[in-house]
Amino acid sequence: MEKFDYESIHKAIMELIEAGRETDRRLEKLGKKTDRRIADTNKSLEHLKKLVGGMNNNQGQMVEEEFFNSFLKSMRLGDLEFHSIDRNIRRHIKDVQDEFDIVLTNSEIIMIVEVKLKFHPNDVKNVLNKIANFKKLFPHYQHYKIYGAIAAKILTPDTIEEAKKYNLFVVAHEGNELKLLNIPDQTK
């Protein structure tokens, strides 16, 4: 059995303490490198997020433009004929504000069309809010019949069913033409 004297034990302890300090220094240096890498990654992700968001906005604007041009060309939806069309109408009165993608009008009817690249079932109820807001923001149209419509490049069966439940028109594109997938009963 080997005997340890005070000096050899003290020396071993001091070496362990120094090795611990060296480990701490290395970990701190590694931590700083990791923090820099995380910061760089976060910057890259933010940049990517802006690019993807911009692409989605561009796609949405393209789809809106396509539907607007189709409505402008036909000025009708099913049997309903319109005399004017507006796009991206924004209004703010007191605590109510909204934007309406496409609004078609004749002397008796207003059609509010919400346009998306892909309409999800959860988005459909938003059109009802838009109709309510339109009535508040444009009270001079209170005697008009106001209808809502959803228009999208991508419409799932669930979305169409949800729109039917709320008596909304459902509009798709077939080639360069508008295709009605739902006409509410009260307009037939």
LINDA-V414252 format. One record per backbone hydrogen bond with DSSP energy under -1.0 kcal/mol. NH is the residue of the N-H (numbers start at 1). CO is the residue of the C=O. E is the energy in kcal/mol with one decimal. If there is no record, write none. Layout:
NH;CO;E  NH;CO;E
This chain:
9;5;-2.1  10;6;-3.0  11;7;-2.8  12;8;-2.1  13;9;-2.4  14;10;-2.5  15;11;-2.3  16;12;-2.2  17;13;-2.5  18;14;-2.4  19;15;-2.5  20;16;-2.4  21;17;-2.3  22;18;-2.6  23;19;-2.4  24;20;-2.6  25;21;-2.5  26;22;-2.5  27;23;-2.9  28;24;-2.5  29;25;-2.5  30;26;-2.9  31;27;-2.8  32;28;-2.2  33;29;-2.1  34;30;-2.7  35;31;-2.8  36;32;-2.3  37;33;-2.6  38;34;-2.8  39;35;-2.5  40;36;-2.6  41;37;-2.7  42;38;-2.7  43;39;-2.2  44;40;-2.3  45;41;-2.6  46;42;-2.5  47;43;-2.3  48;44;-2.6  49;45;-2.8  50;46;-2.2  51;47;-2.3  52;48;-2.9  53;49;-2.7  54;50;-2.5  55;51;-2.3  56;52;-2.7  57;53;-2.6  58;54;-2.6  59;55;-2.8  60;56;-2.8  61;57;-2.6  62;58;-2.3  63;59;-2.5  64;60;-2.5  65;61;-2.6  66;62;-2.4  67;63;-2.6  68;64;-2.8  69;65;-2.6  70;66;-1.9  71;67;-2.8  72;68;-2.9  73;69;-2.1  74;70;-2.0  75;71;-3.8  77;80;-2.5  80;77;-2.0  82;75;-3.3  83;105;-2.7  84;105;-2.1  86;103;-2.2  88;101;-2.4  89;100;-1.8  91;98;-2.1  93;96;-2.9  96;93;-2.7  98;91;-2.0  100;89;-2.6  102;113;-1.7  103;86;-2.4  104;111;-2.5  105;84;-2.4  106;109;-2.1  110;145;-2.6  111;104;-2.9  112;147;-2.7  113;102;-3.1  114;149;-2.7  116;151;-2.2  119;154;-2.0  123;120;-1.7  124;121;-1.0  127;124;-1.8  129;125;-1.3  130;126;-2.1  131;127;-2.3  132;128;-2.2  133;129;-2.7  134;130;-2.7  135;131;-2.1  136;132;-1.4  137;133;-3.0  138;134;-2.4  141;138;-2.1  142;139;-1.8  144;141;-1.9  145;108;-3.0  147;110;-3.0  149;112;-2.3  150;169;-2.4  151;114;-2.4  152;171;-1.8  154;117;-2.3  160;156;-2.2  161;157;-2.5  162;158;-2.2  163;159;-2.3  164;160;-2.3  165;161;-2.1  167;164;-1.9  168;163;-2.3  169;148;-2.5  170;182;-1.6  171;150;-3.0  172;179;-2.9  174;177;-3.1  177;174;-1.9  179;172;-2.9  181;170;-3.3  182;170;-1.1  187;184;-1.7  188;185;-1.6
